Amino acid sequence: MARVIITFKLMPESPDVDLAPIKEKAELIAREAGAIGQMQVKEEPIAFGLKAVLVLGMYEVEGADFDGTAAKLGEIDQVQSAEVAKMDLALG
């Protein structure tokens, strides 16, 4: 089965939002969506103090609904938007 590494990008509503609860909930949602093994959840500076939350996880391609997972991530409190930012084929 093919595996991919998906990067979800979550944008908070403002620079003043506490990102810690967003990161915790995002990792939980990504894990429930079928993430395999170790995950990364990190912040990416955008502009003017605004930071995006990036959630990286490995998934099986077959039967996966990455857009649906992004929609669930977008429902997290104080998240303005969420999208699949990157998809890379996992080798090995």
N, C-alpha and C positions, 0 to 999 in steps of 0.2 A: 504494500500500500504506500502511496505517495504521502509525504509529509511536507508541510509548509510552515514557515515562520511568519506569523501575522503580526503587524504592528498596528494597534488601534491608537488613534489620537483623540484625546478628549480635551475640549476647550471649556474652561470654567467661565462663569458669568462675568467675573471681574477679577482684577489683580488682588483684591482683598480677600478672596475666598481661601479658606483653609484647605489645602490640598490633601492633608493626611487622611481624612475620612473618605475622600473621593478615591484615593489610591487603594485603600483597603477594600472598599466596595467593588471597585473595578477589577481587582485581582480575584475576588470571590466570584464575580459574574463570569470572568474569563475562564476560571477553573471549572465552573459548572457547565460551561459550553464545550468542555472537552479538552482543555489544554493538557499537554503531556509534559511531564518532567518539570524542570526549573523554569521559572518565569522571571521577567524583569519588569519592574514598574518604576519609571523614572520621570523626572521633570525636564522639560525643554523650554528654555527662555524664548519668548516670542518678541515682545516689544513693550516698552513703557511699564515694566514690572509684571506683565502678564506672562504666565507660564502654562504650557500645555502639559498634560499627563500622557505619557506614552506607556502602553501596555504591550509587551512582547511575549508571545507564547507560541509553542509548537503544536500543530493540530494535524490530524488525519484529514486528507482532502475529501475523501468519500463521505457523503452525507452531511458535510459541514454547512452551516448557514452563517457565514461571516457577517453579512449585512444585518441579519437578525440579531447577532450578538452586539454589533455596533449600535443598533436601535435600543437594546436593553441598557447598554452603557450610557446612552444619551438620556435615559430616564433617571439617572442618579441625580439626587438633589444638588443644585447649584452647578450642574453641567449644562452649558449652552448647546453644545453639539458634540457628536462623536462619529468617527468615520474609520474605515479601513484605510490607513495611510500607506501601507506597504505590504507586499506579499512576496516572500522569497522562498524558492524551493530549497528544502533541507536536504543536504547530501549526507550519505552514510547510513 
